[in-house]
């Protein structure tokens, strides 16, 4: 019986505390980030291009490892990729460095630089060109409208005084080779492509063209902050055919994974894991990205995954990271409340004992003021009723039984005083 009553007393303390904790968790849950989206859209280049091929590999990994569907949105090139991001038709995009405008730099974020894309400039083999300004007055293929190749080619040519007013800039959808090349008399071709591009290999193997060696690299890098340099080693593309025939310095831009700022942070980390798995840890320098990199992504690339992701499956680490805000009620409510349980419990037990002392004190103070036997008997009745209630209704843990028995002894003492007062009043009446 005593044990059951003690448990009831614990419930009276525990239930309100539990309700407060539940309320705190509910309030904190209102600030928990939304769950990771089940699908994302990535804007790429044209089907068959390097961006599209890489995006397809990302798609497979995202689905298999993180159960996130990555929908591919092919475009003509980086300008259209950035437009799709601006219009909200894509969450992520693969963009060529150097084409971002002020709006993009303010409203988009880089997730990572993926790899260097050389700027390939092929000239007719029978031409002698030393600098890009030697292309003035020539027929130059600069890429189709909306492509990253065209935008970069026009920037480089304009910096060298080559414009549509003094030269013929051709922008057909495909590189004009074979019969069309002979008919149109193309003097130079601009391409921005990875070293594995089929068109690059085709042009390198074509005797009608020679690879233009990039000169004044430092000047270009200072003028265009997004440009880097790379050297294509002899035979790097094809050892058997020895393509290229000699080491060749090239300008390069960074292929970048770009996203809107509201991309879910867990989805961002999943993408970073995929990027590192596909491209390795030796990624292009972040300082050359023309769209500022997301700070969390920068820390991830510099320091690696957090401790949770190192020792837990990604899904478990992501869940804990998402729910970490729930620690707020734990720290602000649970710990102080748990610390207060024992003091509150002690106070409630002692209160059950000490609250009777108020009635007992009043009765003890009135003993000598009672001047009739009836008044004394009435007081005795109340004290005996109090004693009966103590015996039948009040239960305390064993550790507090000493204080409980002290109370009962004091009740007995007051009862004896009342009985003595009743005896004296009886003698006086005789």
PyMOL commands that set and color helices and strands:
alter all, ss='L'
color gray80, all
select helices_A, chain A and resi 2-29+50-66+78-86+102-107+132-135+148-159+178-184+198-205+217-223+265-279+286-288+295-303+307-311+314-322+324-369+373-392+398-429
alter helices_A, ss='H'
color red, helices_A
select strands_A, chain A and resi 39-44+69-74+92-96+108-124+139-141+168-170+188-193+209-211+228-232+248-260
alter strands_A, ss='S'
color yellow, strands_A
deselect
rebuild
show_as cartoon
